[in-house]
């Protein structure tokens, strides 16, 4: 490199590229690098984030807003959990699965039609605020055991009240949020993006089909005005419609819904969220 300086901006660009995927090959982004997330752990003054590799139990069934560090949760005794956990129906479960290399959390949503299992990071809200727009990145690696008979949501969500869980996402009732989903029983089993504000939704189907038991990496980049949706690192599409830029706090959210009651599962290998401070 000779005497060339490695300045702060160049170093940050290099760090982003370390975890980036191959360049896009078509459309307006042809030749440009695909999804890149900042190394936010190294820049706490500029970014904050939430990363969970699901190598340890990180949720309880009674986590609340502004929870107490010294509270011994009745459900498990776990203190300092990230996720509030809901698992409905008969024989549901949200458990670590050590059969998955690298660790994963397995969601089982009971045995009845439309039973739900949910993880909601109630004390880690983010915000898409038009009056103070900040960039947001999020990514998850996940798989469904039966894509025709179950569904999921991954992203940021809320019910219109700051940092409050939305329980109607997969029944078409997302109040405020941004994410990826598959609705159980939909005709074409392709990954779809969803954005919503004030109960008004925009759903865009991608051209990528889901496959049983196959991991996929789903990513989203909000640049302050537009959301860009990526599948396995490549740009699928972009949208600026019905984004929740009204300043409502929305939280990291993972949800699984059962259609047929035959013990289908959602595995999540990791989630990674990042936002500018």
N, C-alpha and C positions, 0 to 999 in steps of 0.2 A: 504493500500500500504506500510505500515511501513515506512522505511527510503528510499524507492526507489524514485529516482529523476525522475521528468517528464521533460526530456530534450527537446530542441528545435525540434529535428528530430522526437521524439516520439509524441510531441504535434501536429506537422504538420500532422503526420500519423493519429492521432486521428481525427483531423478536416476533413481530406479527407474522412474518413470512416463515418462521420456523414451524408454525402450526398450520400454515395455509395449505390449501390443496392446489391442484394443477390449474393453470389458466383456463378461462372459458374459451370456447372455440367457435361460438356463434353469437349472433345478435349484437346489440350495441356494446357489450362488454367483451367482444372477441379479442383475445390476446391479453386481457387484463387478468390479474390474479383473482382467484375466486375467494370464498369466505375466509376472512382473517379476523381473529379476535385478539385484542391487546393482551400482553402478558400482565394482566392487571395486578397480580400478586406482587410484582416488582415495583409498582408505581402507586402505592396507596394514597399519595397526595393528589393524584389525577383521576384514579378510578376506584371503584369498589365493586365487589362481586360476591357470588355464591357458587362454590364448586362442591359437588358431592359425588364421590366415586363409589359410594355405598359399600364401603369395607367395614363399616360399623353401624350399629343401630343409631339412627339419628332422628327418630320421630317418636311421638307418643300420641295417645288418643285424646288428651285433654290440654294441649298447648293452647294458650290464649294470647291475645294482644298484650304487649307490655308485661310479659310473664316475669316472674320473680326468680332470680338466680338461685335462691336458697329454698325454693319450693320443691318438696319431694312429691313428684307426681304419683297419684294413687294407682294409675294403671301399670306403671313399670318401675317407678322409683328413679327414672332417668331424669337428670337435671341438665338444663342447657340444650335441649333438643332444638333442631332446626324446623322440623316438619310437624304440623298437626295432621294426624292420620284419621281417616274415616274408612271403615270397611263394613259394608252392609250386607244383609242377607244371611243365608245359612252357610256356615263353614267358610267365611271369607278369610283372607290373609294378606298381610304386607310383611314380607320376610326377606332376610338375606338369603341368597342362593349361592353356596360355595361351589356348586357344580359348574358355574359360569366362570371362565378364566378371567381374572382381574376383578372379580366381584360384581354383583348386581343385586338390585332389589326386585323381588317378584311380587306382583300384585295379582291376587285372585279375588274376584268380585262375587262371592257367594255362588249359589246354584240356581237362582231364579232369573227370569228374563228381566233385564234392566237393572240388576244389582250393580253397585258401584263401589270401587275402592279409590281412595283419593289421598294425595299428599299436597299440603298447602303450607308454604313458608310464610306464616302470618306476620312474623316480625322482620321480614326482609323485603319491604315494599320497594317498588321502582315507580317511575312516573314518566309519562309522555306528556309534557306540558308545553303547549304552543308558545306560552309567554316566556319560557326559559328552556328552550329545546336543548336536550342533551342526547348524545348518541347512546344506543343500547345494543348489546350483542347477547345472543343466547343460543345454546346448542344442547342437544341430547342425542345419545345413541341408545336405540331401543328396538324391540321386536315384539310382535304379536304371535301367539301360537296358532291362532285361527283368524285370519283377516276377514273372512266372510261372516263370522259369527260374534264379533266383538268390535270395540272401538276404543279410541283414546283421545286425549287432549294433552298437549305439552305447550307451555308458554307462560304468559302473564295473564292473570284474570282477577276480577272482582265483581261484586254485585251492585256497584254504584255507590257504595259507602266505603270510605277509605279503608284499605287493607282488610276487607271482609270477604270471606269465601263465597263464591258463586256455585250453587249446587245444581244449576240447570243447564250447564254448558252443553252436554251431549244430548240434551233433549231440545236443542235449538233455542236456548234461552240465555246465551252469554250476554251479560249487561255491558261490561267494559273489559276489553282484553285484546290480546294479540298472540297468535300461536299457530300450531299445526294440529290437524286432527284427522281422524277417520270416524265417521258416524256408523255405528253398528247397523248392518243391514242395508247400507247404501248400495245402489245398483252397480256402480263402478267402484271397485276397491282401489282407489288411487288416493294418494296423500293430498290433503286440501289445506290451504291456509285459511285462517279466519281472523277478522278484526271486527271489533264492535265498540260502539259508544252509545250510551243511553238506550240500550236494548235494540239498536239498529245494527245489523250485521252485514258484512260482506264476506262471502265464502267463494274461494277460487280453487277449482280442481286443478291439480298439476297433471302432467302427462305420465307420471311415474306410478306404476302399480306396486302395491304392497304384496309381499309373498310370505307365506306361513314360515315362522321360525327363522326369519332372516333379518339380521340387524341392519338398520339404516341410521345414518347420521342426518338429523334435521336441524337446520340453523336458521336464524333470523338476524338481520341487521337493520336497525332503525337509525336513519341518518339525520333525524331531526324533523323531517317532513314526509319521508317515504319509507315504507317497510320493504325489505328485500328478502326473499325466501329462497333458501338453498337446500338441495338434497344431495347428500354425499359430497358436499363442498362445492357443487356447481349451482349457479343461479338458475332457479326454476322460473320465477316471475317476480314482479314488483307491484306494489299497490299503495296508493295514498288515500284510499277510501275508508270511511268510518273508523279512523284511528282514534283511540281514546286520549286525545291531546287536550282534554279539559282540566287536567291537573289532578284527577282522581288517582289515589294510590292503588296500584295493582300488584299482586304478589306472584312469585314463582308457583306454578301449579302443574301437577301431574295427575291425570285421571284415567281410569280404566272402567269400561262398561261391558257387561256381559249380555249377550242376546239370547242364547239358547239354553243356558244352564248346564253346560257340560264341562265345567272346570277349565275353561280357557284361561290364559295368562298373558300378562304384559310384563316383560323384563326391561328394566332400565339400567344400562351399564353405568352411565354417568350423566350428570347435568352440569352445565357451566353457564352462569349469567354474569354479565359485566355492564356497568353503567358509568358514564362520566359523572364526576362529583359536581 
